[in-house]
Structures are given as C-alpha cells and as structure tokens.
Amino acid sequence: KGEATNKFIVGKWYLSEVVNPLINKKIIYSYDTYNVDMVGNKLGFVAVSDTRTSNNLTVERIKGVAKKIKQIEFSNKEKVEFVYSLGYRKDLTFDKALEEINIKYDNEIKKKWRFEYGYFVDGNIKGVNSSFTQDEQYKSRMCLLSLSKTDNTSLITEPPVKFEYFIGNILTDFGGFTDFWNYEVSPLN
C-alpha cells in the first residue's frame, strides 16, 4: 500500500570526472543530493450503468533521491560553483532554484551570473517573494525573468538579459500530454 519494493530503476547517470589522457589533468564534478516526493500521473475512470456510477482514480507517486550540480573543479585554483536558493520553489516544493553561477580563481569570485525568476499564475507573472494562495501555488510554474553578469565586486558588467513571455494559456499540471514534471504540454504549441 504505497511503498515500492525492489522496483527501482536507474534513470540518469552523472559524470564524476573527465580525464585528459595527454596531460593527465582531471575535471571533477560534484553534486548535492535531495529528495523528490511528488504526485505523478493521475488516471481517472467513471463507469455508469442503469443503477449506479463507479469512480476510480489512480494516482502515481514519484519518490526518490535526485542530484544537482554543485561544483566543477578544473584545477586546485579554477572552479565553477552553482548556488541554489535558500527557500524551496512554489511549483516544485522539494526543489530549489539556481540563483548564481560563480567562476572562481584561487578561491576568489572573478565572474558571476545571477538568475531572477517569477511564477506564471493565472495569466500573470508573480514575483518569487509574493504571497500565494494554496490554489495559486498549485497552479504556479517558475519562469526565468532575467540573467545578469557581474564581476567580483557584484557590479553588473553588462546589461541583463531579460526574458519576455506571451502569457496566453499557461497550463498547470496533470493534463493530457505532460512534460517531465507533469505539466500539460499541448502538441500544437
């Protein structure tokens, strides 16, 4: 009743290192792990006869341990760090958003990329720090609003890249055709 037994599959492989055989230098990849626990596919069925109606709803639960990139180390002095938000996402409540990518040399940040997000909700975009009703949180879907490049003093060195969206029919989860996270995807869009 709910707990899978010996029904696990490997769905992804992660690089741990790449070695250049000519100079014997390594690039080392490090990851953070986090738990995934979310509702998956829903399948409903209604049977009607002359005397009664029968409803059947099957809900898939997705549980597991996932990884996200934390650092790429090119040498003792050269690194790329991936920094995630302190708070959890509204749409995927087990996950955190990528906030920064830091390029470090000799443990000092030389360049940094910062990501700014919002959420599609009911035909609008709400800020990540906005308050959400339970219904809005259920319908929300994260979107990237801008990407800024800064130097080691955190001053923006180039104008940020801003993203605009046509906010027509933003779909919520658990429809007919779905993406990896069970959000509806129209085959016509």
N, C-alpha and C positions, 0 to 999 in steps of 0.2 A: 504494500500500500504506500507507494510513493518513493521508496528508496531503491535505486538501481543496484543490482548485484552483478558484478563481473560483466557489465555491458558498457565498457568504456572503450573509446577509440582515440587514436592519435589523429588530431585534425590539423596540426601545424607542427612545423619544425623551425627551430630558431638557430641562427648562427651563433657560435660561441667565439670562434676566432677564424681569421683568414691569415695564411702564412705565405709570404713571398719567398719561393724557394731559391731565388737567385741571391738574395741578400739576407735570408733567414730572419726577416722582420715580421712581427705579428700585428694584426689589428684585432683587438679584443672587444667583444660585445658583452655588455652587462644588462640584466633585466630585473625589474621588480615584478613580483607576483601579486595577484589579487584574486579574490573570489568572485565568481559570477553566479548569480542566483536570480533568474528572471523567468517570467512566463513566456512560453514559446507559442507554437501554433495552437489555435483553437479550432475545433471542428464541431459544428452543431448539426443536429438532425432532428426533425419533427416528423412523427408519423401520426396520421389522422385516420381513424376508422369511424364507422357509424356511431359507436358508443363511447369512444374515448380518444384522447390525444396523449401521445407519449413524446416527451422531450429528452434528448440525450446530448450532453455537452462533454466533449473530451478536451482537456487542457494539458498541453505538454509543458513540463517544467525543465528549464535548462540550468544545470548546475555544473560547476567545475572550477578549475584554477586556470587563470589566464596569465599571460606575461605582457609587459610593455617595456619598450626600450628605455633604459636608464642612462647608459653611457656608451660611447665608442672611444676606445683608447688607441691612439696611433703610436704613441711612444710614452716614455715617462713624463714628457713635457707637454704633449699635444693630446687634447681631449675635446669631445663634444658631449655636453650634458643636456639631458632632457628633463625639464622641470614641470611638474604637474600641479594643478590647483590643490589647495588645502581642502576645499569643500567638494562634495560629490555633485555630479551632474543632476539636473532635474529630470532629464529624459531617460538616462541610464543610471539609476541611483546607486549602482555598485561601482561606477567608474568615475574617474577624474579627468578633467580636460587638460590637454597640453597647453601650458602657459608660456614657456620660453624654451628656446634652444640656445645654449651658451657655447661659444667657441673659446676654449681656454688654451693658453700657452704658459707654461711654467706656473700653473695654478692661478693665473690671473685672466679674468674675462677680457677678451680682445674685441669680440663682436657678440651681439645678442639679437635674436629675433623674438618679438613678443606677439602673441596671438590674442585678439579680442573677439569675444563671442557674444551671441544673443540667442534667443529662442524663438522659433516660429510658434505662434499660438493664435488660433482663431483669426487668421488673416492679418496678423500684425507681428512685429518683432519686439519682444520684451528683453530688457537688459538682464544679465545674469544675476544681478543683485535685487531685481524686482521681486515683489511678493507674488506668489502664485497660489490660486485656489487649488484644491485637490484635483478638480476637473482640468484646470489649465496645466497642471504638472503632468497629468496623464496624457494630454494632447500635445505637449511640447516636444519640439525637436531642435536640437542645437544646430546653429549655423555660424560660420566664420564671418565676422564683420570686417576685420582688418588685420594686417600683418605689418609690423614696424621693425625696422632695422636700427640698432643703436650701437654706439661704440662703448668702450669700457667705462665711460662716465655716465652712461644711460641717457646721453643726449641723442635725439633722433638724428641720424646722419643723412637720411633720405626721406622724402615724403612717404607716408604709409601707403600701402596698397589697400584700397578699400573695396569691399565686395558689395554689389547691389543685387537684389533678388526680385524676380517677378513673383509677387505674393498672390498667387491665384488660389488654386486648390491644394494647399499643403495637406498631405494625408497623414493620418495618425496610424497607430499600429493595428495589426490583426485584421487585415482585409483579405482580398483575393490573392493578388500577387504580392509577395513580400521580399524585402531585402534581407540581409544577414541578421538585422536586429528586429525583424518582423514588422517593419513599417511598410505600408502599402506602396506599391510601385505600379503605375499604370503602363501597360505595354505600348500605349500610344504617345506617352510623353517622352 
